[in-house]
């Protein structure tokens, strides 16, 4: 799959490459990013280089992991990172983080909404799932502001830093954004 660039009123979402290695490395030094995401800790320059030079382009080539850098459209400052992992036919999992200096401006929320709309309309995805370790309140706030319905807590559902941990799970459906699904959705009735 060819990389896709998306834009919003304030943001440019584009594939990261070698030119972004330093910015990714610097952003990933944030203790909150290392605490709540699955990046290596400590995060070394070679981790950033492997991410920008190999992991991101290879994910686009095979269509399994679609990753965007979230940049301000003016000046192209890195404000975050967002990925869609293809999990099943018609389903993807979204993951994201925001840089410390740009948190609180709604940039990640705006990017999550743009990528989700794109996934629903261009990839025929019918469910974007979000998961975060219980306690990651900033991630949950982004998910809720974007329209994700929090579906519950999964026990021992993620491994982080060598330990199994509980996670929150939520989902966004095309209908949550006023978009059609590829197949009819028949919600359970009690």
C-alpha positions in Angstrom: 0.0 0.0 0.0 1.3 3.5 -0.8 1.6 5.9 2.1 -1.3 8.3 2.5 -1.0 11.9 3.5 -4.0 13.5 5.3 -4.7 17.1 6.3 -7.0 18.9 8.7 -7.4 22.5 9.4 -4.3 22.6 11.6 -2.4 19.4 10.9 -0.5 17.5 8.3 -0.5 13.7 8.8 2.3 12.1 6.8 4.6 9.1 6.9 7.7 9.7 8.9 11.1 9.0 7.4 14.8 9.4 8.1 14.4 13.2 8.1 12.2 12.8 11.2 14.5 10.5 13.2 15.8 13.3 15.5 12.3 14.7 16.2 11.0 11.2 17.0 13.9 10.5 19.3 13.5 13.7 21.2 9.8 13.3 21.6 10.1 9.7 22.9 12.4 10.9 25.7 9.2 12.0 27.5 8.6 9.8 30.6 4.8 9.7 29.9 5.3 8.4 26.4 7.6 5.7 27.7 5.3 4.9 30.6 2.1 4.5 28.6 3.2 3.2 25.2 5.1 0.1 24.1 8.2 1.9 22.9 11.5 0.7 24.3 12.6 2.3 27.6 15.2 3.7 27.6 14.5 4.9 24.1 17.8 5.1 22.1 18.6 6.9 18.9 18.9 3.5 17.1 15.2 2.8 18.2 14.1 6.0 16.5 16.2 5.2 13.4 14.8 1.7 13.1 11.3 3.1 13.5 11.6 5.8 10.8 13.8 3.8 8.4 12.2 0.4 8.6 9.2 -0.2 10.8 7.1 2.6 9.4 7.8 2.1 5.6 7.5 -1.7 6.0 4.1 -1.4 7.7 2.8 0.7 4.8 4.3 -1.7 2.2 2.5 -4.8 3.6 -0.5 -2.8 4.8 -0.3 -4.2 8.3 0.7 -1.1 10.3 -0.2 2.3 8.9 1.7 5.0 10.8 1.6 8.8 10.5 3.6 11.5 12.1 1.2 14.3 13.3 2.7 17.7 12.3 1.5 21.2 12.5 0.6 22.2 9.0 2.6 25.5 9.5 6.2 24.8 10.4 5.8 21.0 10.5 6.6 20.7 14.2 6.0 17.1 15.3 3.0 17.0 17.7 2.4 13.3 17.9 2.3 9.9 16.3 -0.6 7.7 15.3 -0.9 4.2 14.0 -3.6 1.9 12.7 -2.8 -1.8 13.1 -4.9 -4.0 10.8 -6.3 -6.7 13.1 -9.1 -8.4 11.1 -11.2 -8.1 8.0 -12.9 -4.8 8.5 -11.2 -4.0 11.9 -8.2 -2.0 13.0 -6.7 -0.9 16.3 -5.6 2.7 16.8 -2.7 3.8 18.9 -1.3 7.3 19.4 0.8 9.7 21.5 1.3 13.4 21.7 4.4 15.4 22.4 4.7 17.0 25.8 4.9 20.6 24.5 1.8 20.2 22.3 -0.5 18.4 24.7 -3.8 20.0 25.5 -4.4 21.6 22.1 -6.7 18.9 20.7 -4.2 17.9 18.0 -4.2 14.2 18.7 -8.0 14.2 18.9 -8.2 15.9 15.5 -5.7 13.4 14.0 -7.6 10.4 15.5 -10.8 11.7 14.0 -9.2 12.3 10.5 -7.6 8.9 10.4 -10.7 7.1 11.6 -12.8 8.8 8.9 -10.3 7.9 6.3 -10.2 4.3 7.5 -14.0 4.0 7.3 -14.3 5.6 3.9 -11.2 4.5 2.1 -10.3 1.2 3.7 -13.9 0.0 4.3 -13.1 -0.5 8.0 -16.2 -1.1 10.1 -14.6 -0.9 13.6 -11.7 1.1 14.9 -10.7 -0.3 18.3 -8.8 1.6 21.0 -7.0 0.0 23.9 -5.0 1.6 26.7 -3.6 0.4 30.0 -6.0 1.2 32.8 -4.9 4.5 34.3 -3.9 6.2 31.0 -6.4 8.9 31.5 -5.1 11.2 28.7 -5.5 8.5 26.1 -9.0 7.7 27.3 -9.9 11.4 27.1 -8.8 11.5 23.5 -10.8 8.4 22.7 -13.9 9.8 24.4 -13.6 13.2 22.8 -13.3 11.5 19.4 -16.5 9.5 20.0 -15.2 6.1 21.0 -17.6 4.2 23.1 -15.8 2.7 26.1 -16.8 -1.0 26.2 -15.1 -2.1 29.3 -12.0 -3.4 31.0 -10.1 -6.4 29.7 -8.2 -8.3 32.4 -4.6 -9.2 31.7 -5.0 -8.1 28.1 -1.8 -6.3 27.3 1.9 -6.9 28.1 3.8 -3.8 29.1 7.4 -3.8 30.4 7.2 -7.6 30.9 4.0 -7.7 33.0 0.4 -8.5 32.0 -1.9 -5.5 32.7 -5.5 -4.7 32.5 -6.6 -2.4 29.7 -9.6 -0.3 28.8 -11.2 -1.0 25.4 -13.4 1.1 23.2 -14.6 1.3 19.7 -15.6 3.8 17.1 -18.0 2.7 14.3 -18.8 4.4 11.1 -22.3 5.2 12.4 -20.7 7.1 15.3 -19.5 9.6 12.7 -22.6 9.5 10.5 -21.0 7.3 7.9 -22.3 4.1 6.4 -20.9 0.7 7.2 -19.9 -1.9 4.6 -22.2 -4.4 6.3 -25.4 -3.8 8.3 -24.9 -3.5 12.0 -27.5 -5.2 14.2 -26.9 -4.2 17.8 -27.8 -6.7 20.5 -31.2 -6.2 22.1 -31.9 -7.3 25.6 
